[in-house]
């Protein structure tokens, strides 16, 4: 039987059942995806065989279903119920002293961490692709988002972010997002990670703490992981300090990259993007095959 990922997402099944159904789909889809098999063969330091490919495919597909729920106000709470009660103690301890940079990585189901942090008790500024957001979420949090890809917002990005941190708020941005004019390339585990310099530059100039935060799959549940990112030696020159900061970010996620393929989003395009609910004409193609 052939069934599309969009059909699974739109079905009346409870969300946990949809995630289990994707396990069946992964057996067939991952085994027949030559792009995934080729990538796995070319990256032996990360990929470890058939089960690895199936877990990666499942994580990419499950992330799309979760994002689809998060972008619908009627179903947002359903997705967030997959999250085990977050332990924010590391973040709260840092925030008790003032502003904090919350450095995310492109790991785990997308947009979960952002939605968890968008709560009334926190002052939050987020670097994200605003063209990808539903209008209701942007309207609910009108001052929360800055888009590094938009020229007019990029021009004021660092100034507004510094103001946010100086008033004691949180700044959330992806550390491994190469959207700036200057980037750092880190070779790790047979692939290249590219970092923009905005977050490390703010961390150094303002001397604010950084917490690396991730929402990660643990089975078919989601767990929040927060780890302090110790600053490099302030005696280093700027370029050396920035590179050391990026290297430490990689150090903190290396175990996830090695052992948890369902949390990798390097190959997220192996599954089709589910059309956001506000799009009238969903993109065609991308069928998921289940046995």
Steps between C-alpha positions, in 0.01 A plus 500: 500500500632846407423787731651847502660668797244779464219242522641356821533851644143595405340178625278488809743267678644624831847648457681212679334253262619701202856478628469122534359474147807682375716219644337265251547751219868542587575133442403528135587862424846512652597167342405630154640854522821504298585856608498393862697183430764695305535760775536226759773326299688828463486584872611187686602706805129570560289245313500138613270297277138420425357569845679837504336597170156395620536697823615809310208475256254456786637805685474719191142388430393522865646850519283607207187366668586676825570827318165467322327477839698786651397730217129434556357678809244222544770231517800680649433366850480146361857523375631655820350214701769279346758694703610360834485764774797725414777556751582868458728518804816572298324774305328647807828513692667690216200733456502588869816700431366688195473445125572158348573380150313176435695333221301237314627254239327345200435178686174340610143582398487855358336794681429307823757688710381835363138426589593383849688822569220721366324534832384809689754482782799531268619800299613333178645619169539237226710490187299299247360487148184707550366412155462147629278601794120487510338839533324412825829422675663822382190697608501335842867596554543815288837606642661158535644436153790632293584353159874497415411432135311828455727794419309757707496276806858383457612864520366535855541139612802543727383832645157368596653179629747689718217710642306182578794349686584821687145519640536145630304311234568184303631488144431176311689427180643201315875484555551293184326746267728650237284800411748779567760651271785353705495134599719240666532149352565213739595154371354234723399135446566516128276798429523879510305704755461868417439761768416867474689728737201689643446290811866462602559871435212596731614250762850646506420870479222492759658229717167317534461128571409257224280195548490242223141372490347224290167321480591142405315181416520233769305216348167655405521761775694829498742608770655842553875502560675814629875526542713804589749596232815614683660806337844463343801678646440875470868546424448354152477723194149545361535249216652237729234563766216463250642176364549362851136592582376312192724202578352480850149505354594199288654326801171523691297333223749243371343210693158585354644504148680169551226302671157654434423509127131580560617842622709585193358746252789498252280311254159640592411531130482122464139543615261754345411816685142485622314799360424751776126515580476854361622394153212428263702296251728245669807392302458170316710189529701343778286193562587278793470130432378267771493127468 
